[in-house]
Amino acid sequence: MTETQAIEIVSEAMWIAARISAPILLTAVGVGVLVGLFQSVTQLQEQTLSFVPKFIAVGAVIVLSGSWMLQQMVDFTRQLIESAPGIIG
C-alpha cells in the first residue's frame, strides 16, 4: 500500500463520516437554536425543555435516515474489501 492509497482511503472514510453525521448534527443544532430562542422569549429555563425536543428530533432523524446511513457504510466497506487484493499485493 502506497502513501497515496492510504490517504485516499482515509479521506474517503472521513467524507463518509461527515455525510453520515450531518443530518443528526444539523437536526440537533437546528432544534437547539429553536428551543433556545423559545426559552429566551418565554424566559423558561427548564433543563428538560432543551433536552427532550433534541432527543426526540435526533431519534426521528435516525429512524428516517438510518437505512441510508447504513447503506453508505456498507457500500464503503464493500468497496474497501473488494479493493483489498489490489492494495495488499
Buried (B, 14 or more C-beta within 10 A) or exposed (E): EEEEEEEEBEEEBEEBEEEBEEBBEEBBEEBBEEBEEEBEEEEEEEEEBBEEBBEEBBEEBEEEBEEEBEEBBEEBEEEEEEEEEEEEE
